[in-house]
Amino acid sequence: MEETGSVSAGGFVEATARCNVYRLMLLRNFTIIGLSFAIVMHAAGRLPAELSITVLASVAAYFAGFNLATFWRLGRDWRVSDLELLGQIFSDVVALAVLLYFSGGTASPFIGLLLVFVAIAGASLRWIYSLCVAALTVACYAFLDIFYVPLSGSGGGAQDFQTAAFSMCLNYAVGAALVAYFVSAIAALLRNQNRILAEARQRELNHDYLVRVGSLVAGAAHEIRSSLSTMAILIKDLPCEGGNPTRDLPLISAQIEACRRSLSDLMIGRDVAEPDCGECESVKVFLRGVLDRWEALRPGARVALRWRGTQPPPAIAADRCLGQAILNLLDNAADSAPDKEVEMNCSWSPQYLRILIQDRGPGLQSGIARAETGQRLLTTKGEKGTGIGLLLAKTAIQRFGGNLRLSNRSGGGARAQVIVPLCAQTGTTHGALEISHTGESCRTQRTIR
């Protein structure tokens, strides 16, 4: 997922850079149209000032040639960088400065176009590049205020007033057109971005819903598989001399009831896929509920339970998927332990719950210990295991905001450490000293018969 996200983000940046270069092409086209209009008006004698036809035609031809080269470049799959966009803006500013030099400097009717490039750089480039563009335009303006070719035909009086009025009118027209274009383009981009975000949010909700349903269904299948395995062993032993119907039949009935309960949990309606984070319960109640359910699923297994934490116990979200994840970890530990005995150490603070599940089995292989547990199916049980338990456990714990870490235990065996956040508490505060003195420590040995 992370790799895909990075590629998608890079593609979005690349598309934006190409879009900005394309908009510069459009701006040059507008400039070419404006210069052509000025040439036509000059030829008709309608311009109030004498502009150099040669300069106007040369700048228009330069922009046209540059646009053709840019169009050819955009047809290639080469990456468009910020430096390339900066170079294109610099080229346009310099070409505009040449036009302004031969058309009256700061008195030219095209002087307002310098600010357009500053706006484009500010909206498209990093701040350091935008600062460079602003500095270049300021330098060009200062240069043109001193060095320029005066407009011929500005004889003074009414002629000067007419020239100034024409310049102001042209500046306003060009500025209004560019502001309307870029504002509408930015508004369209924002609308498109909001639409993409809404669609992504909906896809995320749908994905979360499907993941939760899949986790619950696969967890129920995992429970039923364990119950069926237990019943198969008990039924196989019934005809034998060691079989004890008085003892085994109640166990088989309990396993059937566990299967029925697992299936009924999936048929309670739409709430099966709704997160239970809105309801909180005591950490003790949550852990007891998990162990009681495991007791019905794993007859003959034993768990050495220890816990320690602040009093009163904090609350935890009553999330069924989280309880299912802990059940899967207990199942894996019991399957690996030679004597079916599992150690479960629980400790909590007002913010976090830490669960450590250990066994004395063969432990994890070195390759599995280093692998990304939960990203693919991993098992140490050979043909008896599918690896789906670890996958479901890590998925559920990560969705809850916690993390799962597997490692080998000193002296032999494996250990699974789960750390999950707890519900925010109101009206009760525990300082650091109070935590150390009011913490409860309990150790129980539960034998599941």
PyMOL commands that set and color helices and strands:
alter all, ss='L'
color gray80, all
select helices_A, chain A and resi 2-43+53-74+82-101+105-107+113-124+127-146+158-237+245-265+270-273+283-297+320-336+366-370+382-384+388-399+432-438
alter helices_A, ss='H'
color red, helices_A
select strands_A, chain A and resi 280-282+302-309+315-317+341-348+352-358+403-408+414-421+440-447
alter strands_A, ss='S'
color yellow, strands_A
deselect
rebuild
show_as cartoon
